[in-house]
């Protein structure tokens, strides 16, 4: 068990890497802005006044790219059953944008304030009469100057926290408050670092991952049995790929929708190249549709009164059993509760995991230098 809310089955560890525990202890002693954002001591750069002004709006558009928006999408999708307001996410360039007629708040998020896609989408979507909020660094970027021109409110993005690490800073917490969620419950770092089971599981998990990397297994495949967690793993995909993909090193995270992918990619996972390691992810649901026993043929009476959740969970257990038989490496997360606390625990686990892997691989996990090459080349073409 990782925490009370998360049942965790770790990779089978052949040999512990003692240096990981030391790296973790050193990391926790540092004055690290990212880790501060995971704990209650972090002070958001907006106040209650901002939230009160926006509470009357029932529809909110979030405009951003990558880490500026993926964390918020993760929160909204994972906890949607608790949220009464409608959120729309503009997270890519499309040839046409269909806008809702009803008045929305536009929440524009870009750390640099110069993200090309966010600038382009904002130009088409934003009207001066709209209620506009900008989350960006406190510097004279394009979006900062646009906000000033529109006389819009500017919420300062902490320049020490990169986009993909910013989910529990103002970037994710301001929209989470507008969703009506309790943002204090997301901040679980202080509790987790006192939990020996959590620390041991994290250290063993990183040790095993490094072992697989040394065995030339570079594909981290997430077998996701919870459709509401799809955006969580898109966030995770960026976190791992952008943080560790440097100097010829890195991990390629691949998201597989289960059990649907039993009928597409599973054949390859079981009998294809052995360069993968896997994560099973499942959330227990209280309410799930049941099979109608009056409409089941006798040949399949074992399905009578079974819920769709029970069937899906059975498939997960069966797949794990086959993986174990074939000695395919995997870990497994089973969530008992879907709430802010559980999601906060997952954010902490994955962020700590990423930073520790970066240190072990002698990689700076906070930058993304190669991405700038595409930005510069695109600008030259457009000019």
N, C-alpha and C positions, 0 to 999 in steps of 0.2 A: 504493500500500500504506500503510495506517494504521500497522500494526505487523507484526511477523513472523507473527502469528496472524490478522490481519484484512486482507483485501483490500478496499480502499475506493475506490469511484468517486464523486467529488464532483459536486455540482451544477456545471453549466456556468456559470462566473462571468464576467459581463460587465465588472464594475468592482469592484476591491478597495476595501474600506472600511478605510483606514489606522488609523482610531481604534480598531478592534477589537483590533489587536495591542498598542496602548498600554494599553487596558483590561485585557487579559490580563496584561501585565507588571505592572501595578499590583496586580491581584488576587493574583498569586503572591507579591508582596512583603508583603501584609497578614498580620496575625495572625488568619487566618480559621479558625474552628472546624470548619466543614464541610470545607475543604480538608485540615485536619490529619487528619480521620478517614479520608481517602483515602490517607494515607501511613503508613509504619511507626512514625512518632513518636507516633501517637495511643495513649494508654493506656486500655484498656478498664476499666470500673469493676467488673469481676468478676475473680476469680483462678482458678487451676487447681483450687483446692479445690472450687469450685462445679461445674466440669465433671466432676471425678472422682466427686462425689456423684451425678451424674445419668447417668453413662455406662451404668449397669446397666439403665436403662429403654430398652425397644425401641420404645415408642410415646409420642409427644409431641403434645399439642394446643397449638396457638398460637392465642390469642384476642386479637383486635385489630381495628382498622379503618384503612383508608387506608394512609398511609405507615408506620404501626406494624407492618404485616404484609405489605404488598405486596413489599417488598424480600426478605424471607425466603422468600416464596412463589416469587419469581423464581429465587432460588438453588436451592431444592429442585427445581423443575420443570426448570431448565436442566441441572442436574447429577445428576438422579435415578438414572441408571445407575451412579453411583459410590457411592450412599447405600444402606446396608443397613437403616436404621431407617425406621419408618413415622411420617410427620408428617401431622397433620390440622389444617386451617385453618378456624377459625370467624371468618369475615370479613364477615358480614352478619347482619341480623335475619331470622329465619325463624319461621314459626308453630310449627314443631316441630323439635327438635334430636335426632337419633338418635345416642346415645352408644355407643361400643364398651365391652364389658363388661370387657375386659382393663385392668389398672391402667395409667394414663397419668401422665405429668408434665403439669401445666397451666402453660403459659408465657403469662402475661397481660402485654400490652404496651400502654401508653398514656402518651404524654409528659405530658399534663396530669393524668392520673389521674382525669379527670371525664368521659370519653367515654361518652355515654349508651348506645350500642349495646354497648360493651365491658362496662360495668357490668351491663347487662341479661343478656347472655350468660353472664357470670361467675357471676351469681346462680343461674342454672339449672344450670350445668355443674359448678361447683366444690363439692367436699365437703371438710369439715375434715380427713378422714383422708387425702386426696390429697396428693401432693407438689406444692406450688404455688410458683412463682417469679413475682415481679412486677418488670417493668422500667418504672419511672416516675420522674418528677422527685422530688427530695428536698424535698418539701413536703407539708403535711397535706391531701392531696386525698382523695376517696372511696376510691380503690383503694389508696392508701398506708395509710389507716386500716384498710381491710379486711385488707390484708396483715399489719398488726400484730396485728389481732384473731385471724387464723388462725395467727399465729406463723410466717408464711411468709418466705422469704428475699426481700429487696428489693435489686434491682440498680439503681443510680441512672442514669437517663437524662440525658445532658448537656442542660441546658436551653438551650444556645446552638445546638443542632442540631435543626431542625424534622424532623418525622416522615418526610417524603418524601426528605430528604437524609441520613437516618440509617442507610442500608443497611450501610455499612462501619464503623459504630460498634457498641457493644454490642448494639444492637437487632437487627442482622443477624448479627453475628459470634458471639454466644453460641449461637444455634441452629445456625449453620454449624459450630461446633466439635462440637456434639452430633450433627451429621450425619456427623462423621468427616472433615470437609474441612480443608484447610490454609489457615487464615485469613491467614497472611502473604502468600500468593500473590495474594490479592485486592488488596493495597495497592500499586498500580502508579503512583501519581501522580509520585513522584520519578523513576522511569525515563522516564515519558512526557514530562515537561517538558524532558528533555534530548534528546528525539527531534525533530529539525527537521521531519521529514515529518508527525509527529503534530500539532505546533504549527501548521504551515502549513495542514494539512487542516482543523483546528479553526477557525482564523481565516477561511479561505475559506468554510467551511460556514456560519458565523454571518453573514458578509457577504452570501452568497447568500440566506439565509433572510430577512434584513432587506429585501433587494431585492424578494423575493416578497410580503412583508407590505406594502410600499409600492405594489405592483402590485395590492393588494386580494385577494391569495391568502392566505386565513386557515386553510384546511383542510390539515393535515399528515397524509397518509394513509400508513400503514405497510402495505406488501404483505408479509406475513410467511409465509415458506415453511417455517417450523420450528415445529411444534406445541408443542415443549418451551420455546419462547420466548414463548408467549402471555402468561404472567404477567409476563415482563420488560417487555412493552409495555403491560401494564396499569399497571405501576409508572411507566413513561415517560409514559403518558397523564396520570397524576396530576401528575407532576413538571412537565410543560409547562403543563397547563391551570391548575393551582392557583397556580403560580409567576408566570405571565404574564397571567392573565385579570383585569386590573384597569384602571380608568380608561378603559373603552371600548376597550381594546387586548387583544391576546392571540392565541393559536393554538389551534385545535380539533384535537387528535390523534384520528384514527380508525384502528382496527385492522381490517385486512382479512385473513381467513384464506385463504391461497393453497395450491394452485391452485383450491380450491373456489369462490372468489368470481369466477373467470372466468365462472361460470355464473349470476351474480346482479348484482353491482355493476360489473363491468368495462365493460359497455356504457355506463354513466353516466360512468365515469372517462375513456373514450376519446371519447365524443361529447356529454357533458353540459356543464354550466357549467365555465368555465376558471378556477375559483377555488381550485384544488388544487395542491399540490406533494407529491412522493411519496418514500418510502423503501422500497427493496427489501432484504429481509433473508433470508439463506440460510445454513445450516450444513451443511458437508460431512460426510456420514456414511459410515463404513467398512463397516458391515453394513446391508444393505438387501435386502429380498425381491426375487427376480428373477422375471421372466415365464417361465412354463413353455412352452418352444418347441413341445412336443408338443401343446399345446392351443390354439395360435394358428392362426387361419385364414390362408390364403395371402395374402389381401388386406392383412394387417397383419404380414407377416413382418419388417418393419423393427423390430418390437418384440422380436424373438427375443433372449433372453439379456440384455435391458435390465433394469436394476434400477428399482425405484420412485423411488429417489433420482435416477437419471439422467433419468428421464422428467420429474420435477418440476423439475430443474435446466434441462432443455431448454425447459420452459415459461417459466421465469424469463428465460432468455436471449431467447426469442422475444418476450416481453412488453416487455423493455427495448428491443429493436429497433423494435417498433411505437411505443413511447413516443418514441424518438429521431426516428423518421420524422414523427411528429405534433407534435414540438417541445413535448412535455409534460415539465416539469422533474422530474428525479429524481436521487437519490443511491443508492448501492448498497453494502451490507455483505455480504461473503462470508467466513464464519469457517472457518478451516482446522482448528482444534482446539476441542473442547468441554472446557474446564477452568476452574479458578478464576482463573488469570491472564487468560485471554481475557475472562471475565465482568467481572473487575475493571477491565480496560481500557475496556470498554463503559460501566460505571458512571461512570468518570472522564470519559469523553468527553461523555456526556449531561448530567452535572451541570455541567461547565464550560460547555458549550453554553448551558444554561438560564440560568446566572448572567450570562454575557456578553450574552445577548439581553435580559435584564432591565435591565442597565445601559444598553445601547444605546437601549432603549425608555423609559428614565427611569422604571422601575418597580422597586419593592422586591420582589425575587424570593423573599424569605424568609417573608413573611407571607401570611395568607389572611383578611382582615377580613370579607368578606361571608359567609363560612361561619358566622360567629357569629350572623348574623341568623336562620338556620334553627334553630340551637340554642335561642336565646331564645324564638322563636315556638313551638317544640315544647314547651318547658317550661311556657309559659303555658297551652297546651291541656291538658296532662296535669294541671296543678294544678286 
